[in-house]
């Protein structure tokens, strides 16, 4: 994933990011299947697909942790006035 794509992906909603993760997983599965059928070695495309999937999953985890922090802060504010 290029840097500008990564910046754009950071602004995606949780649902859109989940869609991207699903698409990346499907693409990776297809590439793995092709490698098994053709007996090919790991291609550049496979490596890029795997890296993109990891980046999307990292962004999803960052969003999850940010939501948890926000919830914790909100709870502290409610409890401590």
N, C-alpha and C positions, 0 to 999 in steps of 0.2 A: 504494500500500500504506500503510495507516495505521500509526502508530507502534507500537501494541501488536502488530500483525501482524508488523512488522519485528523486534521483540524476540522473538516466538515463533519466527520463522524462523531467528534466530541459533542457537537450540537444536536445530534439526533435524539429523538425521544427513546424511551425504554423499548417501546413496541417496534420502532423502526430499527433499532439496534438488534433486537431479537430476530427480526426478519433478515437482516444482513448476516447474522451468525448462522441462521438456518440455510441461507443461500451459500455461504462459504463452506458449511459442512457438506452440503450436497455436491458442490464443485470438487471438494477434496475426495469424497467418496467416488465420484466419477473418475477422477484422475487415478486413484488407487486401483480401481477396477480395470482401467485401460492398461495400467502397468502390469497387472497380473496376466491379463489376456495376451498382451503383446510381449511380455517378458522383458520389458524395458527397465532401465535404471531410473532412479529418481530424476525427473526432469526439472529444469528451471521453473517451469510453470507449477509443478507440484510443490516445490519449495516456497514459491511466492504465495500459493494458495494456503499452505500451512501457516505461513507467517501472518497472512491477513486474518485468518481465523483466530490466531492467538492474540492479535492486536484488538480485534473486535471483542473477544472475551475479556481482555484486560480493561477495555473501556466500560463494558457492562459491569464488571466488578467495581471499578472506580465509582460508577453511578450508584451502585448498591451501598458502598461504604459512605458516600456523601449523604445519601438518604438516611442512613443509620445515624450519622453525626447530627444531621438536622433534627431528627426525632429525639435524640438525646438532649440536645440543646433546648428544644421546645419543652421537653418534659422537665428539665431543670428550671426553666423560667416559670413554668406553671407551679412547681413545687415551692420555689423560693420567692415567688412574687415578683 
